[in-house]
Amino acid sequence: MDIYTIGILAAIFTTMANIPQTYVIIREQSTEHVSVTTYFILLTGTLLWVYYGILKNDWPIILTNAFTSITSIIIILLNFSSKKVIRKIHQAILPEKIQKESKKAKQK
């Protein structure tokens, strides 16, 4: 595997890393098991990578870390949001089938 392919794969995986956590928060309507400290540390690191990418004029580093920063910010904001706000996001974003499955799981 060449260095370019390794870089692309690394960018894809690190960029996608926060998506499952964001989905679970919205689906479950809870941030109970989220470590805000972890996401503040991750956000600090990715913002530094964005700055580094700007200094080096390296667009792949800028874009992937900017996206990861945005998803980290969303998770942090959701953590400090009320359950009412998360419920509204849940209802607006998730398909009705997933909403029903989530309700059934909570009732068990």
C-alpha positions in Angstrom: 0.0 0.0 0.0 1.4 3.4 -1.0 1.7 6.4 1.3 -1.1 8.3 -0.5 -3.6 5.4 0.1 -2.6 5.2 3.7 -3.3 8.9 4.1 -6.7 8.7 2.4 -7.7 5.7 4.6 -6.5 7.5 7.8 -8.5 10.6 6.8 -11.7 8.6 6.1 -11.5 6.6 9.4 -10.7 9.6 11.6 -13.4 11.7 9.9 -16.0 9.0 10.3 -15.1 8.3 14.0 -17.6 10.7 15.6 -20.6 9.8 13.4 -21.6 6.6 15.3 -21.5 8.5 18.7 -23.6 11.3 17.3 -26.1 8.9 15.9 -26.4 7.0 19.2 -26.9 10.2 21.1 -29.7 11.3 18.8 -31.3 7.8 18.6 -31.2 7.2 22.4 -31.9 10.8 23.2 -29.2 10.7 25.9 -25.6 11.8 26.4 -25.4 9.9 29.7 -22.3 7.8 28.7 -20.4 10.5 26.8 -17.1 11.8 28.1 -17.2 15.5 27.4 -13.5 15.7 28.5 -12.6 13.3 25.7 -14.4 15.3 23.1 -12.8 18.6 24.3 -9.4 17.0 24.0 -10.2 15.6 20.6 -11.6 19.0 19.5 -8.4 20.7 20.6 -6.3 18.2 18.7 -8.3 18.5 15.5 -8.4 22.3 15.6 -4.6 22.2 15.9 -4.5 19.9 12.9 -6.6 22.4 11.0 -4.3 25.2 11.9 -1.3 23.1 10.9 -3.0 22.3 7.6 -3.6 26.0 7.0 0.1 26.7 7.7 1.2 24.0 5.3 -1.6 24.8 2.8 -2.6 21.1 3.0 -6.3 20.8 2.1 -6.8 17.2 2.9 -5.6 17.8 6.5 -7.7 21.0 6.7 -10.9 19.4 5.5 -10.8 16.1 7.3 -10.0 17.7 10.6 -12.5 20.5 10.2 -15.2 17.9 9.6 -14.0 16.0 12.7 -14.0 19.3 14.7 -17.6 20.0 13.6 -18.8 16.6 14.7 -17.0 16.9 18.1 -18.6 20.3 18.6 -22.0 18.8 17.8 -21.4 16.1 20.4 -20.3 18.6 23.0 -23.3 20.8 22.3 -25.7 17.9 22.5 -24.1 17.0 25.9 -25.0 20.4 27.2 -28.5 20.5 25.5 -31.7 19.7 27.3 -33.5 16.4 26.7 -36.2 18.5 25.0 -33.7 19.8 22.4 -32.3 16.3 21.7 -35.8 14.9 21.4 -36.6 17.5 18.8 -33.5 16.6 16.8 -34.4 12.9 17.2 -37.8 13.5 15.7 -36.6 15.8 12.9 -33.7 13.7 11.8 -34.4 10.0 12.3 -36.8 8.0 10.2 -40.0 7.1 11.9 -39.1 3.4 12.0 -35.9 4.1 14.0 -37.9 6.4 16.4 -40.4 3.6 17.1 -37.6 1.0 17.7 -35.9 3.5 20.1 -39.2 3.9 22.0 -39.7 0.1 22.2 -36.1 -0.4 23.5 -36.6 2.2 26.2 -39.8 0.6 27.4 -38.1 -2.8 28.0 
